[in-house]
């Protein structure tokens, strides 16, 4: 009897997982295109009922938090992989940058930062993400493969700038972003050219963007 009752539960869980994946993929597309879009548009794009969406995410803010948390988690995974890579440091760095661009986590920051109230867990994760970013930079500078005046803020500005490229379908957009990435990658390699002008964007300047716009007024 127990085995028989486990099968339907497993099926429901599998369906819920599929729905959640569809919802998050649709949310990324919908809200990156229009942060003000209603949550019903996400359900429509995902091909799920609005009730199924609300059971998982009671509000748009809940969905935005999950979307951004997943993006941050993915970025941290990629940073950790680059830190742990024992191969050629420059190759590891290039692979990291390409993976970040392909994952399109920068679009989430550019479009959604300041549109909702982040959770305490998100702020804690962001602090850990900053720590990992700086560990990676220390590794790259220590290996002598990254120009000495490059900072983590420079890398973030590059990926966020590339996120503005949106031409054709998703595959074509990714192709063009990766092609465009190769130019700044060449400029980042040590020893680099002339010194970079001005100061790199700082952690505090990037962090303040996540404060809801209403709270800044």
JOMOGI-V561968 format. One record per residue. N is the residue number from 0. SS is DSSP state (helix for helix, strand for strand, loop for the rest). BURIAL is 1 if it has 9 or more other C-alpha atoms within 8 Angstrom, else 0. D_CENTER is the distance of its C-alpha to the mean C-alpha in Angstrom with 2 decimals. Layout:
((N	SS	BURIAL	D_CENTER) (N	SS	BURIAL	D_CENTER))
This chain:
((0	loop	0	44.77) (1	helix	0	41.68) (2	helix	0	40.35) (3	helix	0	40.99) (4	helix	0	39.10) (5	helix	0	36.07) (6	helix	0	35.49) (7	helix	0	34.81) (8	helix	0	32.42) (9	helix	0	30.53) (10	helix	0	30.47) (11	helix	0	29.20) (12	helix	0	26.41) (13	helix	0	25.45) (14	helix	0	25.57) (15	helix	0	23.50) (16	helix	0	20.78) (17	helix	0	20.98) (18	helix	1	20.91) (19	helix	1	17.87) (20	helix	0	15.96) (21	helix	1	17.43) (22	helix	1	16.66) (23	helix	1	12.91) (24	helix	1	12.80) (25	helix	1	15.14) (26	helix	1	13.41) (27	helix	1	10.30) (28	helix	0	13.05) (29	helix	1	15.34) (30	helix	1	13.49) (31	helix	1	11.59) (32	helix	0	15.15) (33	loop	0	16.88) (34	loop	1	15.53) (35	loop	0	19.19) (36	loop	0	19.71) (37	loop	0	21.57) (38	helix	0	20.33) (39	helix	0	23.21) (40	helix	1	21.54) (41	helix	1	18.78) (42	helix	1	21.67) (43	helix	1	23.44) (44	helix	1	20.63) (45	helix	1	20.06) (46	loop	0	23.83) (47	loop	1	24.32) (48	loop	0	26.68) (49	helix	1	25.68) (50	helix	0	27.41) (51	helix	0	25.25) (52	helix	1	22.10) (53	helix	1	23.76) (54	helix	0	24.89) (55	helix	0	21.37) (56	loop	1	19.89) (57	loop	1	22.83) (58	loop	0	21.19) (59	helix	1	18.50) (60	helix	0	17.23) (61	helix	1	17.03) (62	helix	1	14.97) (63	helix	1	12.54) (64	helix	1	12.36) (65	helix	0	11.77) (66	helix	1	9.02) (67	helix	1	7.10) (68	helix	1	8.53) (69	helix	0	7.52) (70	helix	1	3.72) (71	helix	1	5.29) (72	helix	1	7.80) (73	helix	1	6.42) (74	helix	1	5.55) (75	helix	1	8.96) (76	helix	0	10.55) (77	helix	1	10.12) (78	helix	1	11.50) (79	helix	1	14.21) (80	helix	1	15.15) (81	helix	1	15.72) (82	helix	1	17.72) (83	helix	0	19.75) (84	loop	0	20.48) (85	loop	0	24.22) (86	loop	0	24.58) (87	loop	0	24.84) (88	helix	1	22.51) (89	helix	1	21.95) (90	helix	0	21.21) (91	helix	1	18.72) (92	helix	1	16.96) (93	helix	1	17.02) (94	helix	1	15.73) (95	helix	1	12.74) (96	helix	1	11.99) (97	helix	1	12.68) (98	helix	1	10.48) (99	helix	1	7.33) (100	helix	1	8.79) (101	helix	0	9.78) (102	helix	0	6.67) (103	loop	1	5.78) (104	helix	1	2.11) (105	helix	1	4.95) (106	helix	1	7.01) (107	helix	1	6.00) (108	helix	1	7.03) (109	helix	1	9.82) (110	helix	1	11.17) (111	helix	1	10.95) (112	loop	1	11.40) (113	loop	1	15.09) (114	loop	1	15.73) (115	loop	1	16.10) (116	loop	1	17.13) (117	loop	1	14.67) (118	loop	0	16.42) (119	helix	0	18.03) (120	helix	0	16.07) (121	helix	1	12.76) (122	helix	1	14.59) (123	helix	0	15.91) (124	helix	1	12.70) (125	helix	1	11.49) (126	helix	0	14.89) (127	helix	0	14.57) (128	helix	1	11.31) (129	helix	1	13.39) (130	helix	0	16.22) (131	helix	1	14.61) (132	helix	1	13.45) (133	helix	1	17.09) (134	helix	1	18.52) (135	helix	1	16.96) (136	helix	1	18.38) (137	helix	0	21.69) (138	helix	1	21.85) (139	helix	1	21.36) (140	helix	1	23.82) (141	helix	0	26.16) (142	helix	0	26.28) (143	loop	1	27.11) (144	loop	1	24.72) (145	strand	1	22.60) (146	loop	1	24.54) (147	loop	1	25.69) (148	loop	0	24.60) (149	loop	1	20.90) (150	loop	0	18.64) (151	helix	1	15.04) (152	helix	1	14.84) (153	helix	1	16.05) (154	helix	1	13.30) (155	helix	1	10.65) (156	helix	0	13.05) (157	helix	1	13.42) (158	helix	1	9.91) (159	helix	1	9.89) (160	helix	0	13.40) (161	helix	1	12.76) (162	loop	1	10.51) (163	loop	0	13.91) (164	loop	1	15.51) (165	loop	0	16.21) (166	loop	0	19.46) (167	loop	0	20.93) (168	loop	0	19.18) (169	helix	0	15.77) (170	helix	0	17.35) (171	helix	1	19.00) (172	helix	1	16.02) (173	helix	1	14.17) (174	helix	0	17.54) (175	helix	1	18.03) (176	helix	1	14.73) (177	helix	1	15.55) (178	helix	0	19.09) (179	helix	1	18.34) (180	helix	1	16.26) (181	helix	0	19.52) (182	helix	0	21.34) (183	helix	1	19.40) (184	helix	1	19.20) (185	helix	0	22.98) (186	helix	0	23.30) (187	helix	1	21.33) (188	strand	1	23.69) (189	loop	1	26.47) (190	loop	0	28.88) (191	loop	1	27.33) (192	loop	0	29.44) (193	loop	0	30.64) (194	loop	0	29.07) (195	loop	0	26.04) (196	loop	0	27.25) (197	loop	0	26.30) (198	loop	0	23.91) (199	loop	0	20.25) (200	loop	0	18.01) (201	loop	0	18.27) (202	helix	0	16.22) (203	helix	0	18.26) (204	helix	0	17.70) (205	helix	1	13.92) (206	helix	0	14.38) (207	helix	0	16.99) (208	helix	1	14.77) (209	helix	1	13.68) (210	loop	1	17.41) (211	loop	1	18.45) (212	helix	0	20.33) (213	helix	0	23.43) (214	helix	0	23.59) (215	helix	0	23.80) (216	loop	0	26.76))
